[in-house]
Amino acid sequence: MLIMHKRSNSSDFLLMFIVFALLLIGLIMVFSASSYTDLIKHNGDAYYTFKRQLTWAGIGFFAMIFTMNYDYHKLKKFSIPLLIVSIMLLVVVLFMPGIKDVKRWIGIGPLTFQPSEIAKFSIALYMASTMSQNMNKIKSFTHIMLNYVLVGGLVFGLILIEPNLSMAGTVLILVFIMLIAAGAKVSHLSFLAVVGSCAAVVFTMSEDYRYRRFTAFLDPWKDPLDTGYQAVQSLLALGSGGLTGMGLGKSRQKFFYIPEPQNDFIFSIIGEELGFRGSVIIITLFLLLVWRGIKIAMNAVDNFGSLLAVGLTSLIAIQTIINIAVATSSMPITGIPLPFISYGGTSLVFMMITVGVLLNISRYQKKSK
């Protein structure tokens, strides 16, 4: 059977539709979740957060259009330079003024951005590029340790210092998934999994606030006014929504009960206002998105496109799982945005760039004769 590579005239329409649906839902829910607090905090401007999110959505849209039409093969030459720049930015952010000892943002005038968002994308691009050129070496433990585990560990460590364990953990999970996709040995992967699990325990126990979050996760109702507060309020929101929800805009938990309702806990507000049915629709859209990403990876014309699609799809899936797991108290409280829905400029723009690259890869497909 002869396999021919052909570029189609159109990108994956279903993927594009899913992303726009999530983006529209996100804009509506960001406004719903933030309007009351904005009214109080921003001199009566109930649209403050919404306007900023809409602006970032516009920037993200044009970034997606650009990457959708920019031949993804040309991204190879940027893989190492972008990784170096992202590592430099992760170092720079540690010297920036923080909020309550948290240093995650670099400010440029009125705008701020998170270097960790760039770092995640750069790791996926770097691994896809270098692994596709050295597929014959992926079985070598020394090769994967020096080229992927150490690089991923460096990025992990820099993000962890911010501190941002959830984002750092996302990087390690991404590295692990891409090694699986590239065909690394099961024995090597098992060793890395054991080491990673031990490291997670150590990092959890090494900081008092992380340990308290873990114990609160085991029984949030034991201390509902302190360590278990966020989990309890999130569960109250989800429980109040029932099957059909309280109605759009009618959430009660967003009135200063849930911290950052437009960001880390926006899924709780969705559950409260749109109910179980609305939550299932959101989850279904994400499942469809991941399915399209996997299909794009399977039909890519080369190893680079396939591995890059796996990495970028994994980024979306990992963040979605963590955010929803936190909102449903299925894992300890940690802060990570829900892709395309949570408020956050850097996250939204890079998620749109990610989708643009996936759409570009989908324009190249295998045809059989």
C-alpha positions as CSV (number, residue, x, y, z in Angstrom):
1,M,0.0,0.0,0.0
2,L,1.4,3.4,-1.0
3,I,1.1,6.1,1.5
4,M,1.0,9.7,0.1
5,H,1.3,12.9,2.1
6,K,-1.1,15.6,1.1
7,R,-2.0,19.0,2.5
8,S,-5.8,19.5,2.7
9,N,-7.4,22.8,2.1
10,S,-9.1,23.0,5.4
11,S,-8.3,22.4,9.1
12,D,-10.2,20.2,11.5
13,F,-13.5,22.0,11.5
14,L,-14.9,20.0,14.5
15,L,-11.9,20.9,16.7
16,M,-12.3,24.6,15.7
17,F,-16.0,24.5,16.6
18,I,-15.3,22.8,20.0
19,V,-12.7,25.5,20.9
20,F,-15.0,28.4,19.9
21,A,-17.8,26.8,21.9
22,L,-15.6,26.5,25.0
23,L,-14.3,30.1,24.4
24,L,-17.9,31.5,24.2
25,I,-18.9,29.6,27.3
26,G,-15.8,30.8,29.1
27,L,-16.5,34.5,28.3
28,I,-20.1,34.2,29.5
29,M,-19.0,32.4,32.7
30,V,-16.1,34.8,33.4
31,F,-18.6,37.7,33.3
32,S,-21.1,35.8,35.5
33,A,-18.4,34.8,38.0
34,S,-16.7,38.2,38.2
35,S,-19.3,40.9,37.7
36,Y,-20.3,41.3,41.3
37,T,-16.8,41.5,42.7
38,D,-15.8,43.8,39.9
39,L,-18.7,46.1,40.8
40,I,-17.3,46.3,44.3
41,K,-13.6,46.4,43.6
42,H,-13.4,48.5,40.4
43,N,-15.5,51.6,41.0
44,G,-18.8,50.1,39.8
45,D,-17.3,48.6,36.6
46,A,-19.0,45.2,36.5
47,Y,-17.4,44.5,33.1
48,Y,-13.7,45.1,34.2
49,T,-12.6,41.4,34.1
50,F,-14.9,40.6,31.2
51,K,-13.4,43.3,29.0
52,R,-9.9,42.1,29.8
53,Q,-10.7,38.5,29.0
54,L,-12.4,39.6,25.8
55,T,-9.3,41.5,24.8
56,W,-7.1,38.5,25.4
57,A,-9.6,36.3,23.5
58,G,-9.2,38.6,20.5
59,I,-5.4,38.4,20.7
60,G,-5.6,34.7,21.1
61,F,-7.9,34.4,18.1
62,F,-5.4,36.2,15.8
63,A,-2.5,34.1,17.3
64,M,-4.5,31.0,16.5
65,I,-5.1,32.2,12.9
66,F,-1.4,32.8,12.5
67,T,-0.3,29.5,13.9
68,M,-3.0,27.7,12.0
69,N,-1.5,29.0,8.7
70,Y,2.2,28.8,9.6
71,D,3.7,25.5,8.5
72,Y,4.3,23.6,11.7
73,H,7.5,22.1,10.2
74,K,9.1,25.5,10.5
75,L,8.6,25.5,14.2
76,K,11.5,23.0,14.6
77,K,14.1,25.8,14.2
78,F,12.5,27.7,17.1
79,S,12.4,24.7,19.5
80,I,15.7,25.2,21.3
81,P,15.8,29.1,21.2
82,L,12.2,29.2,22.6
83,L,13.2,26.7,25.4
84,I,16.2,28.9,26.3
85,V,14.1,32.1,26.3
86,S,11.5,30.4,28.5
87,I,14.1,29.2,31.0
88,M,15.6,32.7,31.1
89,L,12.2,34.2,31.8
90,L,11.6,31.7,34.6
91,V,14.8,32.9,36.2
92,V,13.8,36.6,35.7
93,V,10.4,36.1,37.3
94,L,12.1,35.0,40.5
95,F,13.5,38.5,40.9
96,M,10.2,40.3,40.2
97,P,8.1,41.7,43.0
98,G,5.5,39.1,44.1
99,I,2.2,38.9,45.9
100,K,2.5,37.1,49.3
101,D,5.9,35.6,48.3
102,V,4.4,34.2,45.1
103,K,6.3,35.2,42.0
104,R,4.7,34.0,38.8
105,W,4.2,37.1,36.7
106,I,6.4,39.5,34.7
107,G,4.8,43.0,34.2
108,I,5.2,45.1,31.1
109,G,3.4,48.3,31.7
110,P,-0.3,47.5,32.5
111,L,0.1,43.9,31.2
112,T,1.4,40.9,33.0
113,F,2.3,37.4,31.7
114,Q,3.3,34.1,33.1
115,P,6.6,32.6,31.8
116,S,5.4,29.2,32.9
117,E,2.8,29.2,30.2
118,I,5.6,29.8,27.6
119,A,7.7,27.1,29.2
120,K,5.0,24.4,28.9
121,F,4.6,25.1,25.2
122,S,8.4,25.2,24.7
123,I,8.9,21.8,26.4
124,A,6.3,20.2,24.1
125,L,7.9,21.7,21.0
126,Y,11.5,20.9,22.1
127,M,10.7,17.3,22.9
128,A,8.7,16.7,19.7
129,S,11.5,18.3,17.6
130,T,14.5,16.4,19.2
131,M,12.7,13.1,19.6
132,S,11.6,13.0,16.0
133,Q,15.2,13.5,14.9
134,N,16.5,10.8,17.3
135,M,13.9,8.1,17.4
136,N,16.6,5.5,17.3
137,K,17.9,6.7,20.6
138,I,14.7,6.8,22.6
139,K,15.4,3.4,24.0
140,S,18.6,4.7,25.6
141,F,18.2,5.6,29.3
142,T,21.2,7.9,29.2
143,H,19.7,9.8,26.2
144,I,16.3,10.4,27.8
145,M,17.8,11.4,31.1
146,L,20.2,13.9,29.6
147,N,17.9,15.3,26.9
148,Y,14.5,15.2,28.5
149,V,14.4,14.3,32.2
150,L,17.1,16.9,33.1
151,V,15.6,19.6,30.9
152,G,12.1,18.9,32.2
153,G,13.5,18.7,35.8
154,L,15.1,22.2,35.4
155,V,11.9,23.8,34.2
156,F,10.0,21.9,36.9
157,G,12.4,23.2,39.6
158,L,12.2,26.9,38.4
159,I,8.4,26.8,38.3
160,L,8.3,25.1,41.7
161,I,10.4,27.9,43.3
162,E,7.7,30.5,42.3
163,P,6.0,28.5,44.0
164,N,3.6,26.8,41.6
165,L,3.4,23.0,42.2
166,S,0.5,22.4,39.9
167,M,2.1,24.0,36.9
168,A,5.4,22.4,37.7
169,G,3.7,19.0,38.0
170,T,2.0,19.6,34.6
171,V,5.5,19.9,33.0
172,L,6.6,16.5,34.5
173,I,3.4,14.8,33.4
174,L,3.9,16.2,29.9
175,V,7.4,14.9,29.7
176,F,6.3,11.4,30.8
177,I,3.4,11.3,28.3
178,M,5.6,12.3,25.4
179,L,8.2,9.7,26.4
180,I,5.4,7.1,26.3
181,A,4.3,8.3,22.9
182,A,7.9,8.2,21.5
183,G,8.3,4.6,22.5
184,A,10.6,4.7,25.6
185,K,11.2,1.4,27.4
186,V,8.6,0.4,30.0
187,S,11.4,-0.3,32.5
188,H,12.7,3.2,32.1
189,L,9.2,4.7,32.3
190,S,8.5,2.6,35.4
191,F,11.7,3.9,37.1
192,L,10.8,7.5,36.3
193,A,7.3,7.0,37.6
194,V,8.5,5.6,40.9
195,V,11.1,8.5,41.3
196,G,8.4,11.0,40.4
197,S,5.9,9.6,42.9
198,C,8.5,9.7,45.6
199,A,9.4,13.3,44.7
200,A,5.8,14.3,44.8
201,V,5.5,13.0,48.4
202,V,8.7,14.8,49.4
203,F,7.5,18.1,47.8
204,T,4.1,17.8,49.5
205,M,5.6,17.2,52.9
206,S,8.4,19.8,52.6
207,E,6.2,22.8,52.8
208,D,3.7,23.3,55.7
209,Y,1.0,24.8,53.4
210,R,1.2,21.9,51.0
211,Y,0.9,19.4,53.8
212,R,-2.1,21.2,55.2
213,R,-3.8,21.2,51.8
214,F,-3.2,17.5,51.6
215,T,-4.7,16.7,55.0
216,A,-7.6,19.1,54.2
217,F,-8.2,17.2,51.0
218,L,-8.6,13.9,53.0
219,D,-11.3,15.6,55.1
220,P,-12.2,19.2,54.2
221,W,-15.1,19.3,56.6
222,K,-12.7,18.8,59.6
223,D,-11.6,22.4,59.3
224,P,-14.2,24.1,57.1
225,L,-13.2,27.6,58.0
226,D,-9.5,27.3,57.3
227,T,-7.6,24.6,55.5
228,G,-10.8,23.0,54.1
229,Y,-12.6,26.3,53.3
230,Q,-12.0,26.3,49.5
231,A,-13.0,22.7,49.0
232,V,-16.1,23.0,51.2
233,Q,-17.3,26.2,49.3
234,S,-16.6,24.5,46.0
235,L,-18.6,21.4,46.9
236,L,-21.4,23.6,48.3
237,A,-21.6,25.4,44.9
238,L,-21.7,22.1,42.9
239,G,-24.2,20.6,45.3
240,S,-26.5,23.7,45.1
241,G,-26.6,23.4,41.3
242,G,-28.3,20.1,41.3
243,L,-29.4,18.7,38.0
244,T,-30.4,21.8,36.1
245,G,-28.6,24.6,38.1
246,M,-29.7,27.7,39.8
247,G,-29.7,29.7,36.5
248,L,-27.1,31.7,34.7
249,G,-25.9,34.6,36.9
250,K,-27.6,33.3,40.0
251,S,-24.6,31.7,41.8
252,R,-24.4,32.6,45.5
253,Q,-20.9,31.2,46.1
254,K,-19.4,33.9,43.9
255,F,-20.3,36.5,46.4
256,F,-16.9,36.4,48.1
257,Y,-17.4,32.8,49.3
258,I,-15.2,31.1,46.7
259,P,-11.9,32.8,46.1
260,E,-11.1,33.5,42.5
261,P,-14.4,32.3,41.2
262,Q,-13.6,33.4,37.7
263,N,-10.3,31.5,37.6
264,D,-9.3,28.4,39.6
265,F,-12.9,27.6,40.7
266,I,-14.9,28.6,37.6
267,F,-16.0,25.0,37.2
268,S,-17.7,25.2,40.6
269,I,-19.7,28.3,39.4
270,I,-20.6,26.4,36.2
271,G,-21.9,23.5,38.3
272,E,-23.9,25.9,40.5
273,E,-25.4,27.9,37.7
274,L,-25.8,25.4,35.0
275,G,-26.1,22.3,37.1
276,F,-25.0,18.7,36.4
277,R,-26.2,18.9,32.8
278,G,-24.1,22.0,32.1
279,S,-21.1,20.4,33.8
280,V,-21.4,17.3,31.7
281,I,-21.6,19.4,28.5
282,I,-18.4,21.1,29.4
283,I,-16.6,17.8,30.2
284,T,-18.0,16.3,26.9
285,L,-16.6,19.2,24.9
286,F,-13.2,18.6,26.4
287,L,-13.4,14.9,25.7
288,L,-14.2,15.6,22.1
289,L,-11.3,18.1,21.9
290,V,-8.9,15.5,23.2
291,W,-10.3,12.9,20.8
292,R,-9.7,15.3,17.9
293,G,-6.2,16.0,19.1
294,I,-5.4,12.2,19.3
295,K,-6.8,11.7,15.8
296,I,-4.7,14.5,14.5
297,A,-1.6,12.9,16.1
298,M,-2.5,9.5,14.6
299,N,-2.9,11.0,11.1
300,A,0.1,13.3,11.1
301,V,2.4,12.8,8.1
302,D,5.6,12.6,10.2
303,N,6.9,11.8,13.7
304,F,7.4,15.5,14.5
305,G,3.8,16.4,13.8
306,S,2.5,13.3,15.6
307,L,4.6,13.9,18.8
308,L,3.8,17.7,18.8
309,A,0.1,16.9,18.6
310,V,0.4,14.5,21.4
311,G,2.2,17.0,23.6
312,L,-0.1,19.9,22.9
313,T,-3.2,17.8,23.4
314,S,-1.8,16.5,26.6
315,L,-1.3,20.0,27.9
316,I,-5.0,20.8,27.4
317,A,-6.0,17.4,28.9
318,I,-3.7,17.7,32.0
319,Q,-4.9,21.2,32.9
320,T,-8.5,20.2,32.4
321,I,-8.3,17.1,34.6
322,I,-6.5,19.0,37.4
323,N,-8.8,21.9,37.4
324,I,-12.0,19.8,37.5
325,A,-10.5,17.4,40.0
326,V,-9.7,20.3,42.4
327,A,-13.2,21.8,42.0
328,T,-14.8,18.4,42.8
329,S,-12.4,17.8,45.7
330,S,-10.9,14.8,44.0
331,M,-7.4,16.0,44.6
332,P,-5.7,18.6,47.0
333,I,-6.4,22.3,46.3
334,T,-4.0,23.8,43.8
335,G,-4.4,26.6,41.3
336,I,-4.5,26.0,37.6
337,P,-6.9,27.5,35.1
338,L,-9.5,25.6,33.1
339,P,-8.4,25.9,29.4
340,F,-10.4,28.4,27.3
341,I,-12.8,29.1,30.2
342,S,-10.9,30.5,33.2
343,Y,-9.9,34.1,33.4
344,G,-6.2,34.6,32.5
345,G,-4.5,36.3,29.6
346,T,-1.3,34.4,29.1
347,S,-3.1,31.0,29.6
348,L,-5.8,31.8,27.1
349,V,-3.4,33.1,24.4
350,F,-1.1,30.1,24.6
351,M,-4.1,27.7,24.6
352,M,-5.3,29.4,21.4
353,I,-1.7,29.2,20.0
354,T,-1.7,25.5,20.9
355,V,-5.0,24.9,19.1
356,G,-3.7,26.8,16.1
357,V,-0.7,24.5,15.8
358,L,-3.0,21.5,16.1
359,L,-5.2,22.9,13.4
360,N,-2.1,23.4,11.2
361,I,-1.0,19.8,11.8
362,S,-4.5,18.6,10.8
363,R,-4.1,20.3,7.4
364,Y,-1.5,17.6,6.6
365,Q,-2.9,14.1,6.5
366,K,-2.2,10.6,5.3
367,K,-3.9,9.5,2.2
368,S,-3.9,5.8,1.1
369,K,-3.9,4.5,-2.5
